[in-house]
């Protein structure tokens, strides 16, 4: 780990001012950043500790939704009474990730900004465009079993590792941020980026901006939902494929459907046009299969991960069937 300076701030405006310095990064729970610093993947010259800022509450909004403070821990979010009762999809997704110890430390804002777990990103002896732009992508012709099959580019096939973000994508959350130019909101679908030719940029958050909160809309799909996570072992593993599925049903007719995939792309993957197909349709396995096919259009395997294409299709069908039956998890 390289030397760095450290400042603790008490308010958002000071935090924004401090992080504007070259080489500065925010630190809160630090569950991902500190690991990357130890192995020299990230080497900020200045850390800005934001844990004392008053962004650690969960409150109802005037629109009938819920505002999750950026510094609320993942554990406190998952077990919060209003989250459990009104947004159980989010609660289940959070509890499917990491370990209890990490969830006790990790923050909501930090979860959105965690980096990929691609083997080559973590190995500083191999080329990686995400770690060193222009050096190449070792994963495309290397071992890529855990990596992306959708939204990839010739420069990167990394995946976003978060479970929480998959649920937030399905719920159509909004991210609130603040920078030198003031406050702004980012729809969750626009927060994370696909790799394109700039895979080192994970999100559309500017370097001098701070996440202050995540807003959940009024509709939480609390009746018919599921979070399905398929992985190599039952706990403490990242998803090969995950599905956050949420349905609004009237009898056996689908009024609204939301589906987000994890473990398959550089960001939580949604296809709104495929979701719209289900509107007004009956709950049938055949309709679910047609949606699954639409979600995987353009999917491309790279050898070790080619199996994910069929796995993701089957996972979508299974998740929608579970949501219909009010089975929240497997």
N, C-alpha and C positions, 0 to 999 in steps of 0.2 A: 504494500500500500504506500502510495506516494504522500509526501507532506501536504497539508492543506490548512487553511485558516477556517475559523468557526465563529459564527455569530448567532445569538438567539434573539429573536424579535418578538414583539408583543402585539403587533397589529398588521393588518393586510397592507396598508400603504408603505410601511417600512420594509415589509417583506419584498414587495415589488421593487422598491428602490435598491435593496441589497442584491437581489438576484440579477439586476441589470448589469452588474459587473461581469467582465469577461471571465469565463471559467466557473461561474457560480451555479450551484444547484440547490434546490430545496431538499431538506430531509425532514421526515416525520417519523413514521415507524421504522423506515430504513431496511425493511426485510428483503428488498431486492437490490437497492442501491449499494448497501454495504457489501453484499456478496460480490457485486461486480467491481467494486473498488478494490477488494482484497486480491482479486485475480487480474487487476490492471486492465479490465475491459473498459471501465469508466474511471476517469481520474480528474474529478473536479478540483480546482485549486482553492475553492471557497465553498463552504457549506453554510446554508442559512436554515437554522432550526426554527420551524414554524409551530412546534407543538404547544406553545403558550398562547397562540391566537385563539380567540373565541369562535371557533368553527366546529364545535363538538356537540351540537345539538341536533335533534330530529324534531321538526315542527310541521304542523299542518299549514297548508297554503290557502289563500283566499279562493283559489280555483277548485278546492276540494281534494287536492293532491297532498303530497308529502315532500318536505325538503330535507334532504340528508346532508348534514354538515360534512365538509370534506375531511375533517379530522376525527370524525366518529370512527371507531374501530370497526372492522368487519364483524367481529363477534357481537358488539353492542348493536350493530345494525340488524344482524340476522335474528337476534333474540328480542328486538324491540317489539312491544305489544302491537303497535300499529302496523309495523312491517309484517309481522307474522299473520295478523288477521286480514289485512287488506292487500298485501303484496306477497303472499306466501311463495310465489315463484322465485322472487328475489331471495327470500330467506333460505329456501332449499338450495339454490345455486351457490350462495356464499358458503353454506355448510358442506357442500360437496368439494370445496377447494382447500388446498393446503392442509395444515394441522391446526389443532386447537391453539397451540402456543403462537403460531404465526397469525392466526385470526385475531388473537388478543392484542397483537402489536400493529398489524397492518391497518392502514387507514383507507377510507373510501376513495379519496383523491389519489393516493398512491397506487391503489389497485388499478385505476384507469391507466396509469402511466408505467406499469411494470413492463419490462423488456421481454423479448422472446426467449424461450429456452432452447433454441437451436444449438445443437452440439458445437457447431463451427463458430457461432457467435461467442461462445464461452472459451473457445480454444484460440488463444492469441498467436499460436504458431501456424494457423491456417488462414488462407484468404477469406474475407467476409466483407461484403459491400455494406452491410449494416454497421459493422464496427469500423471499417476503414473504406469509405467510398472509393470505388474504382479499382479495388484489389481483386474482385471476382467473387463468385459464389461457389464455395466448395460443396454445398449440399446438393446441387442439381445433379451432379454425377457421383456424389458420395452416398453416405448412409442417410436416408431421408424418410425413414419409416413414420416419424411423428409429424412430418411437415405438411405444407399446404398443397391443396389440389384445386383451389379456386382463387381467382384474382391474383395469380402469380405473375411474375415477369422474368425475363432472362437475367435479372439482377438479384432476385431474392425469392425464396419459397418458404420463408419463415412463417410461423403462426403466432397469433396473439394468445397468451396462455390463460387469460382470466376466465373464471366461471361466472363471477359476478357480472362482468360486462355482457355476457351472452344474454342474461336475464334482463339487464337494463336496455339492451337493444330491442328485445321483444316487447318490453313495456313502453318503448318510445320515450325514454327519459330525456331530460335536457340538462346540459352541463353549464353551470354558471361560473364565469371566470372574471378576473379583474387584472388589468395591466395599467401602464402609464397613460393610456388613452381612455381609461374608465372601465366600466363593466360591460360585458356582453354575454349573450347566451349562445350555445352551440347545440343544435339538435344532435342526439346521440349518434344517429346514422352518419353524421358529418364529422364527428370528433376524431375517430381513428382513420388512418390512411391506408390505401393499398400501396404496395412497394413501388410500382412503376420504375422510373429511373432514379428515384430518391429513397431507397429503402432505409436509409439512416434516419428518416423522419417518420416517427411512429404516429404522430397525431397532428392536428391543426392548431394545437395550443402553441402560442408564441413563447420563445425562451424567457421573456420578461413578464409572462402572465402567471397567475396563480389560480388554481381551482378553488372556489369558495364553497360550492354546494352542488348537489345533484337533485334535480326536481323530478318527482314522479307525477304523472298525470292522475286524474281522478279514477279512471278505470284500472283496476288492478287484476282483473280476471281471477278472482279469488275462488271461484267454484270449479272451473275446468282448466286445469293447468298441469304441467309436469316438467321436471328438469331431468333429462336422461343423460347420463355421463358414461360413456363407454371407454374403458381404460385397461391397462395391462394387469392391474391389481385393484382390489376393492377400495383401497384408501391410499392417500398420500402420493397420488400419481396424476399427471396432467392428462387431459382428455385426448384420446385418439379422435373421437368424434363426440360432441355433445349437442343436445337439442333442447332449447327452451321453447315449449309449445303452450299457447294460451288460446282458449276458445270461448266465445260468447254464444251460447246455444239457446234456441227456443224450441223445446221438444227435441226432435232429431235434426232440426235445421240449423245450419251454421249462420249466425248473424255476422260474426267477425272472427277472423283468425290471425294470429301472430306466430311467426316461427323465426327463430334465430339459431344459427349453427355456430359451434365453437370447435376449435381444433382442426379447422380445414382451410383457414385463410389468415391473412395478415390483420384482419379485424373481424368482429362478429359478423356473420354473413346472413343477409336477408335478401329476399326477392319479393318485394311488395306486389308485383304483378301476379305471382303464383298464389300469394295469400288471397288476393282479390278473386281469384278463380273459385275459391271455396265459399265465398259469400253467397248465401241463398241455396247452397247445395246441401244434400242430405249427408249425414254421417255414414260414410261407407269406406271400406278398405280400398276400393277401386279409386275413389276420389282422392284419398290420401296418397295412393301410389302415383297418380298423375301429378300431384303437387311435388312429390319427391323427385320425380323425373325433371320437372321444371327447375327445381332448386339446383340440380347437379348438371344442368346444361353448361357445356364448356369446361367441365371439370377435366383436369389432366393429372395423371399420376406420373411419377418420376422413377418408377421401379419398385423400391421398397414400400412406397406408400400407395401404390395403385389400388390396393384392396380397399382403401378408404372410400372410393367412389361408390361401390356397392354397399359398403357398410353404412355410409351416410344416408343413402336412400332408405335402407331398411330401418335405420334409426328414426328417421322422420315419420315413417308410417307407424312404428311402434310408439313413439312419443305422442302422436295425435290420438292413437287409440287409447293410450293411458289417460290422456287429458279428458277424452270423452267419458271415460269410466270413473273419473275423479280419483285416479291413482297418481299422487304427486311425484313419486320417485319409484325407481326400481328397487 
